[in-house]
Amino acid sequence: MKVGAGWRPGMEQRSSLDGRQVKCLINDEGHVWISWHDRLPPPVRHRLAESVFNICPACMTIEARRVAAARGLRQPTIRIYLDLIKAIERKLKEE
């Protein structure tokens, strides 16, 4: 699965010191996006919690919606979310 170009090692360096706690495409701090985590299906929340990266659930959801739309789906499936997390992790491990 291809992910957006913004996911890359060191991406958090673009944000303020408080914002560096999370891998976020728009450099928001945790309190801005944390409520998105609660909207995700339990298997997706669990998988995000297991990740070695602190991936922004809002940015990941936006990516998942993009993938779902490209496949003609109205909403992302759990499989799309899980595959996307794996792809984001691979991208973040590069370099």
C-alpha positions in Angstrom: 0.0 0.0 0.0 1.4 3.4 -0.9 1.2 6.2 1.7 1.5 9.9 1.3 4.9 11.5 0.8 4.7 13.3 4.2 5.3 10.1 6.2 9.0 10.0 6.6 11.7 9.6 9.3 12.3 12.8 11.3 8.9 14.2 10.2 8.3 15.5 13.8 11.3 17.8 13.6 9.2 20.2 11.6 7.0 21.0 14.6 7.3 22.7 17.9 9.0 20.9 20.8 5.5 20.0 22.2 4.4 18.7 18.8 7.4 16.3 18.4 5.7 13.6 20.5 3.7 12.3 17.6 4.2 11.4 13.9 1.7 14.0 12.5 1.4 15.3 9.0 0.2 18.7 10.1 2.4 19.0 13.2 -0.4 19.3 15.7 0.2 18.5 19.4 -1.3 15.5 21.0 -4.3 17.2 22.7 -5.5 18.3 19.2 -5.8 14.8 17.7 -6.3 12.4 20.7 -10.1 12.4 20.4 -9.7 10.8 16.9 -8.3 7.7 18.6 -11.6 7.1 20.3 -13.5 7.0 17.0 -11.4 4.1 15.6 -12.5 0.5 15.8 -11.0 -1.4 18.8 -8.6 -3.6 16.6 -7.2 -0.4 15.0 -6.8 1.3 18.4 -5.0 -1.7 19.7 -2.7 -1.9 16.7 -1.8 1.8 17.0 -1.0 1.3 20.7 1.4 -1.6 19.7 3.2 0.5 17.1 6.8 1.5 17.8 5.8 4.9 16.4 3.3 7.4 17.9 1.2 7.7 14.7 -1.4 10.5 14.7 -4.8 8.8 14.5 -6.3 11.8 12.7 -3.7 11.8 9.9 -3.8 8.0 9.7 -7.7 8.2 9.4 -7.4 10.8 6.6 -5.0 8.5 4.7 -7.4 5.5 5.3 -10.3 7.5 3.9 -8.2 8.4 0.8 -7.4 4.7 0.3 -11.0 3.6 0.8 -12.3 6.3 -1.7 -9.7 5.1 -4.3 -11.2 1.6 -3.9 -14.7 2.9 -4.3 -15.6 2.4 -0.6 -17.5 4.9 1.6 -15.6 4.1 4.7 -12.2 2.4 5.4 -12.3 -1.2 6.5 -10.4 -2.5 9.4 -8.0 -4.2 6.9 -7.3 -0.9 5.2 -6.5 0.7 8.6 -4.2 -2.2 9.6 -2.4 -2.4 6.2 -2.0 1.4 6.3 -0.4 1.3 9.7 2.0 -1.3 8.5 2.8 0.8 5.4 3.3 3.9 7.5 5.7 2.1 9.9 7.7 0.8 6.9 7.9 4.3 5.5 9.0 5.8 8.9 11.7 3.1 9.3 13.4 4.1 6.0 16.8 5.8 6.2 
